[in-house]
């Protein structure tokens, strides 16, 4: 009887030990999971792009060989762009702001605005890496990307057919992604102010990169170089009446770029919009599409692209799609095209 009791007690102890081992194992597993959980959910944040570097004017002068005209690589609405080579061999693009814009914006906070917009970083925009300022001088230092602008490909190159329909669709989708990032992906959001073909650069792989963003404060009401690339509402009311640069005016400008890509024609201070809209509405695509290119057998992507362009330029600001919506449609069209 005693041996039987000892045997039972032995079994009970073994059972309790086994149960305790299982419970202990479960507790340890939970502890390990709890310890691992933060590691799994904590993602390493992407490296933050440093704010624009301040370049002494003397360094800029040396790097551009005294703003030598042989270093000029571009001329824009706001200034002249020079190829600069700094001491350590760094190559950059230096935009020297026209003196008339410097004088009209004295004390406007150039350095503060440049530091803010220089934080933008995306594969489809040209990064701003520095700036310089002094009496009568405002300089913007950008990454030198060695690219040709879309305006050249479409309107200055004698062989405009070098951009086939697939390339044009890829450029449109890439530029839309860059603008979408400026409007929605960076804080504070950045308004471009003058979206047009000359402000979209194209590399050898036909990847688009948007440049000259956030600079509309330099010449908010100057029509030269801007007329036709912004909506009529831009000129209405100024700061107090709902006019001026905004996301909706950027979308309008992008719509004009789409019309240029599709038709091969110049903006011509807004005449392109007036000419295009009736043709798109009446589906007269043989008259509308760039005659330098053969119309593809599958024309539906081009028709959809034309309708997107029409929605961007043919509606009021309140009724326009956002650039995010436009980018989504164009990315879908590009993906469908790459799969065919």
C-alpha positions in Angstrom: 0.0 0.0 0.0 2.9 2.3 0.9 4.7 1.5 -2.3 1.5 2.2 -4.3 1.1 5.6 -2.6 4.7 6.4 -3.3 4.2 5.4 -6.9 1.1 7.7 -7.2 2.9 10.6 -5.6 5.8 10.0 -8.0 3.5 10.2 -11.0 1.9 13.4 -9.7 5.2 15.0 -9.2 6.4 14.0 -12.7 3.1 15.3 -14.2 3.5 18.6 -12.4 7.1 18.9 -13.5 6.0 18.3 -17.2 3.2 20.8 -16.9 5.5 23.3 -15.4 8.0 22.7 -18.2 5.3 23.3 -20.8 4.1 26.4 -19.1 7.7 27.7 -18.7 8.4 27.0 -22.3 5.3 28.9 -23.4 6.2 31.8 -21.1 9.7 31.9 -22.5 8.4 31.8 -26.1 6.0 34.7 -25.4 8.9 36.7 -23.8 11.1 36.0 -26.9 8.3 37.0 -29.2 7.7 40.2 -27.3 11.3 41.0 -27.5 11.5 40.3 -31.2 8.3 42.1 -32.1 9.7 45.6 -31.8 12.7 44.6 -33.9 10.4 43.3 -36.6 8.1 46.3 -36.7 10.9 48.9 -36.3 12.1 49.7 -39.8 15.3 51.7 -40.3 14.1 55.0 -41.6 15.5 56.1 -45.0 18.5 58.4 -44.7 17.3 62.0 -44.6 18.7 64.2 -47.3 20.7 67.1 -45.7 19.6 70.6 -46.2 21.2 72.7 -48.9 24.8 73.5 -48.3 25.9 77.2 -48.3 28.5 77.9 -51.0 30.7 81.0 -50.7 30.3 83.2 -53.8 34.1 83.1 -54.3 33.9 79.3 -54.7 31.0 79.6 -57.2 33.0 82.1 -59.2 36.1 79.8 -59.3 34.0 76.7 -60.1 32.3 78.5 -63.1 35.5 80.1 -64.3 34.1 83.5 -63.6 30.7 82.6 -65.0 32.4 82.0 -68.4 29.9 81.9 -71.2 31.5 78.6 -72.4 30.2 77.0 -69.2 26.6 77.8 -70.0 24.5 74.6 -70.4 21.0 76.2 -70.2 19.0 79.3 -70.1 15.7 79.5 -68.3 13.0 81.8 -67.1 14.7 82.5 -63.8 18.4 82.4 -64.7 21.4 81.0 -66.6 22.7 77.5 -65.8 26.5 76.9 -65.8 28.5 73.7 -65.5 30.6 74.1 -62.4 33.7 72.1 -61.2 34.5 72.5 -57.6 37.9 71.9 -55.8 37.5 68.2 -55.1 36.3 67.5 -58.6 32.6 67.8 -57.8 30.6 68.7 -60.9 27.3 70.6 -60.4 24.8 72.7 -62.3 24.8 76.3 -61.0 21.8 78.5 -61.8 22.6 82.2 -61.6 19.3 84.0 -61.0 18.7 87.0 -63.3 19.4 90.3 -61.6 15.9 91.6 -62.2 14.5 88.7 -60.0 17.2 89.3 -57.4 16.3 93.0 -57.1 12.5 92.4 -56.9 12.9 89.7 -54.2 15.4 91.3 -51.9 14.8 90.2 -48.3 12.2 87.7 -49.4 13.8 84.8 -47.6 15.7 83.2 -50.5 17.9 81.0 -48.2 15.0 79.9 -46.1 13.0 78.7 -49.1 16.0 77.0 -50.7 16.8 75.1 -47.5 13.2 73.9 -47.4 12.8 72.7 -51.0 16.3 71.2 -51.0 15.0 68.5 -48.7 13.1 66.9 -51.6 14.6 63.7 -52.8 13.1 61.4 -55.4 14.3 59.5 -58.6 12.1 61.7 -60.8 13.3 65.1 -59.6 16.6 67.0 -59.9 18.1 67.5 -56.4 19.1 70.9 -55.1 22.4 70.6 -53.2 23.3 74.1 -52.3 22.9 77.8 -52.7 24.8 81.1 -52.4 23.7 84.7 -52.0 25.3 88.1 -51.7 24.8 91.7 -52.9 23.0 91.4 -56.2 23.5 87.6 -56.4 21.3 84.6 -55.8 22.7 81.2 -56.8 21.2 77.7 -56.8 23.5 74.7 -56.9 21.9 71.5 -58.3 23.0 68.0 -59.1 24.5 67.9 -62.6 22.6 65.2 -64.4 23.8 65.7 -67.9 20.4 65.4 -69.4 18.5 66.9 -72.3 15.1 68.6 -71.7 11.9 67.3 -73.2 11.4 70.6 -75.0 14.5 69.9 -77.1 13.5 66.3 -77.9 10.0 67.5 -79.1 10.6 70.8 -80.7 14.3 71.5 -81.3 15.6 68.2 -82.4 15.1 67.8 -86.2 14.4 64.2 -85.6 11.4 64.3 -83.2 10.6 60.8 -84.1 13.5 59.6 -81.8 10.8 59.7 -79.1 8.4 56.9 -80.0 5.1 56.4 -78.3 6.5 54.0 -75.6 9.2 56.5 -74.7 6.7 59.3 -74.5 4.4 57.3 -72.2 7.4 56.5 -70.0 8.4 60.1 -69.8 4.8 61.2 -68.9 4.5 58.6 -66.2 7.9 59.5 -64.7 7.3 63.2 -64.7 3.9 62.6 -63.0 5.6 60.6 -60.3 8.0 63.4 -59.7 5.2 66.0 -59.4 3.2 63.6 -57.2 6.1 63.4 -54.8 6.4 67.2 -54.7 2.7 67.7 -54.1 2.1 64.8 -51.7 5.3 63.0 -50.7 7.3 65.8 -49.0 6.5 68.1 -46.1 5.8 70.9 -46.5 4.4 70.2 -50.0 6.1 71.9 -52.9 4.3 73.7 -55.7 6.3 73.7 -58.9 4.9 76.9 -60.3 5.8 76.4 -63.9 5.4 72.8 -65.2 6.5 72.7 -68.8 8.5 70.6 -71.2 11.7 72.6 -70.7 11.5 71.9 -67.0 11.5 68.1 -67.6 14.9 66.5 -68.2 15.3 63.2 -70.0 18.3 60.8 -69.5 19.6 58.2 -71.9 17.1 55.6 -70.5 14.3 58.1 -71.1 13.7 58.5 -67.4 12.1 61.9 -66.6 13.3 64.2 -63.9 11.5 67.4 -62.9 13.6 70.5 -62.3 13.1 74.2 -61.3 10.5 73.4 -58.7 9.5 75.7 -55.9 10.9 78.9 -57.5 7.7 80.7 -58.5 8.2 83.2 -55.7 11.0 84.7 -57.8 8.6 86.0 -60.5 5.0 85.2 -59.6 3.3 87.5 -62.1 5.9 87.6 -65.0 4.1 86.2 -68.1 7.2 85.6 -70.1 7.9 81.9 -70.2 4.8 81.2 -68.2 1.9 82.2 -70.4 0.0 79.1 -71.7 1.6 76.8 -69.1 -0.7 77.9 -66.3 -4.5 78.2 -66.2 -6.4 81.5 -66.7 -7.2 81.5 -62.9 -3.5 81.9 -62.2 -3.7 85.6 -63.2 -7.0 86.3 -61.4 -6.9 87.9 -58.0 -3.3 87.4 -57.1 -2.7 86.4 -53.5 -6.1 87.4 -52.2 -8.4 86.1 -54.9 -7.5 82.5 -55.3 -5.0 83.0 -58.2 -1.3 82.4 -58.4 0.6 79.1 -58.3 -1.0 76.1 -56.7 -1.3 72.3 -57.1 -4.2 72.8 -59.6 -2.1 75.1 -61.8 0.7 72.6 -61.8 -1.8 69.9 -63.0 -2.9 72.3 -65.8 0.8 72.7 -66.8 1.3 69.0 -66.8 -1.8 68.6 -69.0 -0.2 70.9 -71.5 3.0 68.8 -71.4 0.8 65.7 -72.2 -0.7 67.6 -75.2 2.8 68.4 -76.4 3.8 64.7 -76.1 0.8 63.5 -78.0 0.7 66.2 -80.7 4.3 67.1 -81.1 3.2 70.8 -81.2 4.4 73.7 -79.1 2.3 75.2 -76.3 2.2 78.5 -78.3 1.0 80.5 -75.3 -2.2 78.4 -74.9 -3.2 78.0 -78.5 -2.3 74.3 -78.3 -5.1 73.8 -75.7 -7.7 75.6 -77.8 -6.7 73.5 -80.8 -6.5 70.2 -79.0 -9.7 70.0 -76.9 -12.2 69.9 -79.8 -10.2 67.3 -81.6 -10.0 65.1 -78.5 -13.7 65.5 -77.8 -14.6 64.6 -81.4 -12.1 61.7 -81.4 -10.3 63.1 -84.4 -7.0 61.5 -83.3 -5.6 61.1 -86.8 -5.5 65.0 -86.9 -4.3 65.4 -83.3 -1.5 62.9 -82.9 2.1 63.7 -83.9 2.3 63.1 -87.6 6.0 62.3 -87.3 5.1 59.0 -85.7 3.1 56.1 -87.1 -0.2 55.6 -85.2 0.1 52.3 -83.4 -2.3 49.5 -84.0 -3.4 49.6 -80.4 -4.4 53.2 -80.0 -6.4 52.9 -76.8 -3.5 53.9 -74.5 -3.0 57.1 -76.5 -6.8 57.8 -76.3 -6.7 57.4 -72.6 -3.7 59.6 -72.3 -5.5 62.3 -74.4 -8.5 62.1 -72.1 -6.3 62.6 -69.1 -4.7 65.6 -70.7 -8.2 67.0 -71.5 -9.3 66.5 -67.9 -6.1 68.4 -66.7 -6.6 71.5 -69.0 -10.3 71.4 -69.8 -11.7 71.7 -66.2 -11.8 74.4 -63.6 -9.4 74.1 -60.7 -12.1 72.5 -58.5 -12.9 69.9 -61.1 -9.3 68.9 -62.0 -7.8 65.5 -61.0 -5.0 65.6 -58.5 -1.5 64.8 -59.8 -1.7 61.6 -57.7 -4.7 60.4 -59.6 -3.0 61.3 -62.9 0.2 59.5 -61.9 -1.8 56.4 -61.0 -3.5 56.3 -64.4 -0.2 56.9 -66.3 1.7 54.2 -64.3 -1.1 51.8 -65.1 -0.9 52.6 -68.8 2.9 52.3 -68.7 2.7 48.9 -67.0 0.1 47.6 -69.5 2.2 48.8 -72.4 5.4 47.1 -71.1 3.5 43.8 -70.8 2.3 43.9 -74.5 
